Amino acid sequence: MQVNVPLRPARDPESALELARSQWGGRGDLWIFGYASLIWRPEFEARERRPAQVYGFHRALRMRSRINRGTPETPGLVFALLPGGSCHGLAFRIGRDRADDELTRLWAREMPSAVYDARWLRCATPKGPVRALGFTLRRSSPSFTGVLDDAEMLAILKTARGRYGTTLDYLLETGRGLAAHGIRDREIERLVRLAHRHALAP
């Protein structure tokens, strides 16, 4: 199986799910790469969890969220894997007997619309490399925000709320989740300080 290559563009979440399922094949355990909320709220049963690093992509709070952390009228933000650099996160191994059900649940959470490009990523772990499913974003995607200045970021942190809560809480929880696993992300740390400095967070 090739890695760091998108499964194929899909017009809807169901088509993307079926493509991911066929690529996995059901012949072994399923690995998932977590880089943001999956670290602190995975919502699936994993038989194993390893520190992991992906090369060729980096974590960035530059994806518009119109469902999970915002609305169509007031979009929020979520993290995505953007091309370039590298990203430290966690690789989760889901047993084959539960993988199909867990993949369906994961898709409903992460892909309410087909906004991400699902990719099989080569993850470096202390026990050797694994191929894990991850969610990336093209800079050509209409959901990509581009670079946001601090004033734009603060406006979103103050107002955006979706079905899973606010963009602010999502940022803070991700910062705490990474810190709990000894993962440093200087941009997240800077954004958390920004929120505190403007009295958005206690």
Contacts in CASP RR format, 6 or more apart in sequence:
PFRMAT RR
TARGET T0000
AUTHOR 0000-0000-0000
METHOD contacts of the structure
MODEL  1
MQVNVPLRPARDPESALELARSQWGGRGDLWIFGYASLIWRPEFEARERR
PAQVYGFHRALRMRSRINRGTPETPGLVFALLPGGSCHGLAFRIGRDRAD
DELTRLWAREMPSAVYDARWLRCATPKGPVRALGFTLRRSSPSFTGVLDD
AEMLAILKTARGRYGTTLDYLLETGRGLAAHGIRDREIERLVRLAHRHAL
AP
1 23 0 8 1.000
1 120 0 8 1.000
1 131 0 8 1.000
2 120 0 8 1.000
3 119 0 8 1.000
3 120 0 8 1.000
3 121 0 8 1.000
3 122 0 8 1.000
3 131 0 8 1.000
4 56 0 8 1.000
4 57 0 8 1.000
4 119 0 8 1.000
4 120 0 8 1.000
4 121 0 8 1.000
4 122 0 8 1.000
5 119 0 8 1.000
5 120 0 8 1.000
6 117 0 8 1.000
6 118 0 8 1.000
6 119 0 8 1.000
6 136 0 8 1.000
7 16 0 8 1.000
7 19 0 8 1.000
7 20 0 8 1.000
7 23 0 8 1.000
7 117 0 8 1.000
7 118 0 8 1.000
7 119 0 8 1.000
7 120 0 8 1.000
8 19 0 8 1.000
9 117 0 8 1.000
10 16 0 8 1.000
10 19 0 8 1.000
10 114 0 8 1.000
11 114 0 8 1.000
12 113 0 8 1.000
12 114 0 8 1.000
13 107 0 8 1.000
13 111 0 8 1.000
13 112 0 8 1.000
13 113 0 8 1.000
13 114 0 8 1.000
15 114 0 8 1.000
16 107 0 8 1.000
16 111 0 8 1.000
16 114 0 8 1.000
16 118 0 8 1.000
17 103 0 8 1.000
17 104 0 8 1.000
17 107 0 8 1.000
17 111 0 8 1.000
19 118 0 8 1.000
20 103 0 8 1.000
20 107 0 8 1.000
20 118 0 8 1.000
20 133 0 8 1.000
21 100 0 8 1.000
21 103 0 8 1.000
23 120 0 8 1.000
24 30 0 8 1.000
24 99 0 8 1.000
24 103 0 8 1.000
24 133 0 8 1.000
26 96 0 8 1.000
26 99 0 8 1.000
26 100 0 8 1.000
27 96 0 8 1.000
28 95 0 8 1.000
28 96 0 8 1.000
28 99 0 8 1.000
29 47 0 8 1.000
29 93 0 8 1.000
29 94 0 8 1.000
29 95 0 8 1.000
29 96 0 8 1.000
29 99 0 8 1.000
30 93 0 8 1.000
30 94 0 8 1.000
30 95 0 8 1.000
30 96 0 8 1.000
30 99 0 8 1.000
30 102 0 8 1.000
30 103 0 8 1.000
30 133 0 8 1.000
31 91 0 8 1.000
31 92 0 8 1.000
31 93 0 8 1.000
31 94 0 8 1.000
31 123 0 8 1.000
31 130 0 8 1.000
31 131 0 8 1.000
31 132 0 8 1.000
31 133 0 8 1.000
32 38 0 8 1.000
32 44 0 8 1.000
32 46 0 8 1.000
32 91 0 8 1.000
32 92 0 8 1.000
32 94 0 8 1.000
32 106 0 8 1.000
32 132 0 8 1.000
32 133 0 8 1.000
32 134 0 8 1.000
33 52 0 8 1.000
33 54 0 8 1.000
33 89 0 8 1.000
33 90 0 8 1.000
33 91 0 8 1.000
33 92 0 8 1.000
33 121 0 8 1.000
33 123 0 8 1.000
33 132 0 8 1.000
33 133 0 8 1.000
33 134 0 8 1.000
34 42 0 8 1.000
34 52 0 8 1.000
34 89 0 8 1.000
34 90 0 8 1.000
34 91 0 8 1.000
34 92 0 8 1.000
34 134 0 8 1.000
35 54 0 8 1.000
35 59 0 8 1.000
35 79 0 8 1.000
35 81 0 8 1.000
35 87 0 8 1.000
35 89 0 8 1.000
36 59 0 8 1.000
36 78 0 8 1.000
36 79 0 8 1.000
36 170 0 8 1.000
36 174 0 8 1.000
37 78 0 8 1.000
37 79 0 8 1.000
37 170 0 8 1.000
37 173 0 8 1.000
37 174 0 8 1.000
38 90 0 8 1.000
38 92 0 8 1.000
39 89 0 8 1.000
39 90 0 8 1.000
39 174 0 8 1.000
39 177 0 8 1.000
39 178 0 8 1.000
39 181 0 8 1.000
39 183 0 8 1.000
40 173 0 8 1.000
40 174 0 8 1.000
40 176 0 8 1.000
40 177 0 8 1.000
40 180 0 8 1.000
41 173 0 8 1.000
42 92 0 8 1.000
43 105 0 8 1.000
43 106 0 8 1.000
43 109 0 8 1.000
44 92 0 8 1.000
44 94 0 8 1.000
44 98 0 8 1.000
44 102 0 8 1.000
44 105 0 8 1.000
44 106 0 8 1.000
45 94 0 8 1.000
45 98 0 8 1.000
45 102 0 8 1.000
46 92 0 8 1.000
46 93 0 8 1.000
46 94 0 8 1.000
47 93 0 8 1.000
47 94 0 8 1.000
47 95 0 8 1.000
48 92 0 8 1.000
48 93 0 8 1.000
49 90 0 8 1.000
49 91 0 8 1.000
49 92 0 8 1.000
49 93 0 8 1.000
50 90 0 8 1.000
50 91 0 8 1.000
50 93 0 8 1.000
50 125 0 8 1.000
50 126 0 8 1.000
50 127 0 8 1.000
50 130 0 8 1.000
51 88 0 8 1.000
51 89 0 8 1.000
51 90 0 8 1.000
51 91 0 8 1.000
51 125 0 8 1.000
51 126 0 8 1.000
51 181 0 8 1.000
51 183 0 8 1.000
52 88 0 8 1.000
52 89 0 8 1.000
52 90 0 8 1.000
52 91 0 8 1.000
52 123 0 8 1.000
52 124 0 8 1.000
52 125 0 8 1.000
52 130 0 8 1.000
52 132 0 8 1.000
53 86 0 8 1.000
53 87 0 8 1.000
53 88 0 8 1.000
53 89 0 8 1.000
53 123 0 8 1.000
53 124 0 8 1.000
53 125 0 8 1.000
54 81 0 8 1.000
54 86 0 8 1.000
54 87 0 8 1.000
54 89 0 8 1.000
54 121 0 8 1.000
54 122 0 8 1.000
54 123 0 8 1.000
54 124 0 8 1.000
55 85 0 8 1.000
55 86 0 8 1.000
55 122 0 8 1.000
55 124 0 8 1.000
56 83 0 8 1.000
56 84 0 8 1.000
56 85 0 8 1.000
56 86 0 8 1.000
57 81 0 8 1.000
57 82 0 8 1.000
57 83 0 8 1.000
57 84 0 8 1.000
57 85 0 8 1.000
57 86 0 8 1.000
57 87 0 8 1.000
57 121 0 8 1.000
57 136 0 8 1.000
58 81 0 8 1.000
58 82 0 8 1.000
58 84 0 8 1.000
58 85 0 8 1.000
58 86 0 8 1.000
58 87 0 8 1.000
59 79 0 8 1.000
59 80 0 8 1.000
59 81 0 8 1.000
59 82 0 8 1.000
59 87 0 8 1.000
59 185 0 8 1.000
59 188 0 8 1.000
60 79 0 8 1.000
60 80 0 8 1.000
60 81 0 8 1.000
60 82 0 8 1.000
60 187 0 8 1.000
61 77 0 8 1.000
61 78 0 8 1.000
61 79 0 8 1.000
61 153 0 8 1.000
61 171 0 8 1.000
61 187 0 8 1.000
61 188 0 8 1.000
61 191 0 8 1.000
62 77 0 8 1.000
62 80 0 8 1.000
62 82 0 8 1.000
62 137 0 8 1.000
62 144 0 8 1.000
62 145 0 8 1.000
62 146 0 8 1.000
62 147 0 8 1.000
62 148 0 8 1.000
63 77 0 8 1.000
63 78 0 8 1.000
63 79 0 8 1.000
63 80 0 8 1.000
63 115 0 8 1.000
63 137 0 8 1.000
63 141 0 8 1.000
63 143 0 8 1.000
63 144 0 8 1.000
63 145 0 8 1.000
64 75 0 8 1.000
64 76 0 8 1.000
64 77 0 8 1.000
64 143 0 8 1.000
64 144 0 8 1.000
64 145 0 8 1.000
65 75 0 8 1.000
65 76 0 8 1.000
65 77 0 8 1.000
65 78 0 8 1.000
65 160 0 8 1.000
65 162 0 8 1.000
65 167 0 8 1.000
66 72 0 8 1.000
66 75 0 8 1.000
66 76 0 8 1.000
67 112 0 8 1.000
67 113 0 8 1.000
67 162 0 8 1.000
67 163 0 8 1.000
68 78 0 8 1.000
68 109 0 8 1.000
68 112 0 8 1.000
68 162 0 8 1.000
68 163 0 8 1.000
68 164 0 8 1.000
68 165 0 8 1.000
69 76 0 8 1.000
69 77 0 8 1.000
69 78 0 8 1.000
69 160 0 8 1.000
69 161 0 8 1.000
69 162 0 8 1.000
69 164 0 8 1.000
69 165 0 8 1.000
69 166 0 8 1.000
69 167 0 8 1.000
69 170 0 8 1.000
70 76 0 8 1.000
70 160 0 8 1.000
70 161 0 8 1.000
70 162 0 8 1.000
70 167 0 8 1.000
71 160 0 8 1.000
71 161 0 8 1.000
71 162 0 8 1.000
74 159 0 8 1.000
74 160 0 8 1.000
74 161 0 8 1.000
75 156 0 8 1.000
75 160 0 8 1.000
76 156 0 8 1.000
76 160 0 8 1.000
76 162 0 8 1.000
76 167 0 8 1.000
77 145 0 8 1.000
77 153 0 8 1.000
77 156 0 8 1.000
77 160 0 8 1.000
77 167 0 8 1.000
77 170 0 8 1.000
77 171 0 8 1.000
78 167 0 8 1.000
78 170 0 8 1.000
79 174 0 8 1.000
80 116 0 8 1.000
80 135 0 8 1.000
80 136 0 8 1.000
80 137 0 8 1.000
80 144 0 8 1.000
81 87 0 8 1.000
81 134 0 8 1.000
81 135 0 8 1.000
81 136 0 8 1.000
81 137 0 8 1.000
82 136 0 8 1.000
82 137 0 8 1.000
82 139 0 8 1.000
82 144 0 8 1.000
83 136 0 8 1.000
83 138 0 8 1.000
83 139 0 8 1.000
88 183 0 8 1.000
88 184 0 8 1.000
88 185 0 8 1.000
89 178 0 8 1.000
89 181 0 8 1.000
89 183 0 8 1.000
90 181 0 8 1.000
91 123 0 8 1.000
91 125 0 8 1.000
91 130 0 8 1.000
91 132 0 8 1.000
92 132 0 8 1.000
93 130 0 8 1.000
94 102 0 8 1.000
94 103 0 8 1.000
110 116 0 8 1.000
110 135 0 8 1.000
111 118 0 8 1.000
111 135 0 8 1.000
115 137 0 8 1.000
115 141 0 8 1.000
115 143 0 8 1.000
116 135 0 8 1.000
116 136 0 8 1.000
116 137 0 8 1.000
117 135 0 8 1.000
117 136 0 8 1.000
117 137 0 8 1.000
117 138 0 8 1.000
118 133 0 8 1.000
118 134 0 8 1.000
118 135 0 8 1.000
118 136 0 8 1.000
119 133 0 8 1.000
119 134 0 8 1.000
119 135 0 8 1.000
119 136 0 8 1.000
120 131 0 8 1.000
120 132 0 8 1.000
120 133 0 8 1.000
120 134 0 8 1.000
121 131 0 8 1.000
121 132 0 8 1.000
121 133 0 8 1.000
121 134 0 8 1.000
122 129 0 8 1.000
122 130 0 8 1.000
122 131 0 8 1.000
123 129 0 8 1.000
123 130 0 8 1.000
123 131 0 8 1.000
123 132 0 8 1.000
137 143 0 8 1.000
137 144 0 8 1.000
138 144 0 8 1.000
139 146 0 8 1.000
148 156 0 8 1.000
150 194 0 8 1.000
153 191 0 8 1.000
153 194 0 8 1.000
154 194 0 8 1.000
154 195 0 8 1.000
154 198 0 8 1.000
154 200 0 8 1.000
156 167 0 8 1.000
157 166 0 8 1.000
157 167 0 8 1.000
157 168 0 8 1.000
157 171 0 8 1.000
157 195 0 8 1.000
157 200 0 8 1.000
158 168 0 8 1.000
158 200 0 8 1.000
160 166 0 8 1.000
160 167 0 8 1.000
160 168 0 8 1.000
161 167 0 8 1.000
164 170 0 8 1.000
168 195 0 8 1.000
168 200 0 8 1.000
168 201 0 8 1.000
171 188 0 8 1.000
171 191 0 8 1.000
171 192 0 8 1.000
171 195 0 8 1.000
172 192 0 8 1.000
172 195 0 8 1.000
172 201 0 8 1.000
174 188 0 8 1.000
175 185 0 8 1.000
175 188 0 8 1.000
175 189 0 8 1.000
175 192 0 8 1.000
177 183 0 8 1.000
178 184 0 8 1.000
178 185 0 8 1.000
178 188 0 8 1.000
192 201 0 8 1.000
195 201 0 8 1.000
END
